[in-house]
Amino acid sequence: MRKLLIVFILSLVLTPSFQHSSAQTQDSEELRLQDMLMNMLAPYIEKDLTHLYYPQISKEFSPHVTPWKIDVIETKRVNGFRGFILEITFEIEPTDGGHNIPIGKDRMTYEISYGPEIKLIHHTHLKTYTLVPE
């Protein structure tokens, strides 16, 4: 598992930037790697967003992460090749979890290191969307 995660992260570092689109019709190695990373990071992202959104933005539900609402902005290696510490920055539109209605937009940077150790190092809340009452 660790070996797979390290190989996966290294492959992301070699790719400067990529975007996921729900309208995309062609599968690729790059897209599969991005989807695997988002699947592995989703629990961390949801936990952090729940903490960041409550109670200022949402008291009624926890934000939900959908992989197709995540755009990778940048990946980089920290300290060159002197260690396996990497950063990934992405923009995400978390949803309400029930109807997949976007509730906001955020830019998040995670540091991923050997172990694996995954921690949020920077968060910017970019926008709050108004929810239509049911």
C-alpha positions as CSV (number, residue, x, y, z in Angstrom):
1,M,0.0,0.0,0.0
2,R,2.7,2.4,1.0
3,K,4.8,1.6,-2.1
4,L,1.7,2.1,-4.3
5,L,1.0,5.5,-2.7
6,I,4.6,6.6,-3.1
7,V,4.8,5.5,-6.8
8,F,1.4,7.2,-7.4
9,I,2.5,10.5,-5.8
10,L,5.8,10.5,-7.7
11,S,3.9,10.1,-10.9
12,L,1.8,13.2,-10.0
13,V,4.9,15.3,-9.4
14,L,6.1,14.5,-12.9
15,T,2.8,15.9,-14.2
16,P,2.7,19.7,-13.8
17,S,-1.1,20.2,-13.7
18,F,-4.2,18.4,-14.8
19,Q,-7.9,18.9,-14.6
20,H,-10.7,16.4,-14.2
21,S,-13.9,17.0,-16.1
22,S,-17.2,15.2,-15.9
23,A,-17.5,15.7,-19.6
24,Q,-14.3,13.8,-20.3
25,T,-14.8,10.8,-22.5
26,Q,-11.2,9.4,-22.8
27,D,-9.6,7.5,-20.0
28,S,-5.9,7.9,-19.5
29,E,-3.2,6.8,-17.1
30,E,-3.1,10.4,-15.7
31,L,-6.8,10.5,-15.1
32,R,-6.8,7.1,-13.4
33,L,-3.9,8.2,-11.1
34,Q,-5.7,11.5,-10.2
35,D,-8.9,9.5,-9.4
36,M,-6.9,7.1,-7.2
37,L,-5.3,10.0,-5.3
38,M,-8.7,11.7,-4.8
39,N,-10.2,8.4,-3.6
40,M,-7.3,8.1,-1.0
41,L,-7.5,11.8,0.0
42,A,-11.3,12.0,0.2
43,P,-11.6,11.0,3.9
44,Y,-9.0,13.6,4.9
45,I,-10.6,16.3,2.8
46,E,-14.1,15.6,4.1
47,K,-12.9,15.6,7.7
48,D,-11.1,18.9,7.2
49,L,-14.0,20.5,5.4
50,T,-16.4,19.5,8.1
51,H,-14.2,21.2,10.7
52,L,-13.7,24.3,8.5
53,Y,-17.4,24.6,7.4
54,Y,-19.0,24.1,10.9
55,P,-20.7,26.3,12.2
56,Q,-20.0,29.4,10.0
57,I,-21.0,27.9,6.7
58,S,-23.1,24.9,7.5
59,K,-24.7,23.6,10.7
60,E,-27.1,21.3,9.1
61,F,-24.8,18.8,7.2
62,S,-21.2,17.9,6.6
63,P,-19.6,18.8,3.3
64,H,-19.3,15.8,0.9
65,V,-16.5,15.4,-1.6
66,T,-17.1,14.2,-5.2
67,P,-14.0,13.4,-7.2
68,W,-15.3,15.1,-10.4
69,K,-15.5,18.4,-8.5
70,I,-11.8,18.5,-7.7
71,D,-9.3,20.3,-9.9
72,V,-5.6,19.7,-9.3
73,I,-3.9,23.1,-9.5
74,E,-0.3,22.2,-8.6
75,T,1.9,19.4,-7.3
76,K,5.4,19.9,-6.1
77,R,8.2,18.1,-4.3
78,V,9.4,19.8,-1.1
79,N,13.2,19.9,-0.6
80,G,14.0,18.4,-4.0
81,F,14.9,14.7,-4.0
82,R,16.2,14.9,-0.3
83,G,13.0,13.3,0.9
84,F,9.6,12.0,0.0
85,I,7.6,15.1,1.0
86,L,5.2,16.3,-1.6
87,E,2.5,19.0,-1.8
88,I,-0.7,19.0,-3.8
89,T,-2.9,22.0,-4.2
90,F,-6.4,21.7,-5.6
91,E,-9.7,23.5,-5.8
92,I,-12.8,21.7,-4.7
93,E,-16.5,22.3,-4.7
94,P,-17.9,20.3,-1.8
95,T,-21.6,19.3,-2.0
96,D,-24.4,18.8,0.4
97,G,-24.0,15.0,0.1
98,G,-27.7,14.3,-0.7
99,H,-28.4,15.9,-4.0
100,N,-24.8,16.7,-4.9
101,I,-25.5,20.5,-4.8
102,P,-22.3,22.5,-4.5
103,I,-22.2,24.5,-1.2
104,G,-18.9,26.3,-1.7
105,K,-15.5,26.4,-3.3
106,D,-12.2,26.0,-1.6
107,R,-8.5,25.9,-2.4
108,M,-6.6,23.4,-0.2
109,T,-3.0,22.3,0.0
110,Y,-2.0,19.0,1.5
111,E,1.5,17.8,2.4
112,I,1.9,14.1,1.8
113,S,5.0,12.3,3.2
114,Y,6.3,8.8,3.7
115,G,4.2,6.8,6.2
116,P,1.9,7.9,4.7
117,E,1.4,11.2,6.6
118,I,-1.3,13.5,5.2
119,K,-1.9,16.9,6.6
120,L,-3.7,20.1,5.5
121,I,-1.2,22.9,5.4
122,H,-3.2,25.6,3.7
123,H,-6.9,26.3,3.2
124,T,-8.6,29.3,1.5
125,H,-12.4,29.4,1.4
126,L,-13.1,31.0,-2.0
127,K,-16.9,31.1,-2.2
128,T,-20.0,30.2,-0.4
129,Y,-23.0,29.2,-2.6
130,T,-26.5,30.1,-1.5
131,L,-28.6,27.0,-1.0
132,V,-32.2,27.1,-2.2
133,P,-34.6,26.0,0.6
134,E,-36.5,22.8,0.0
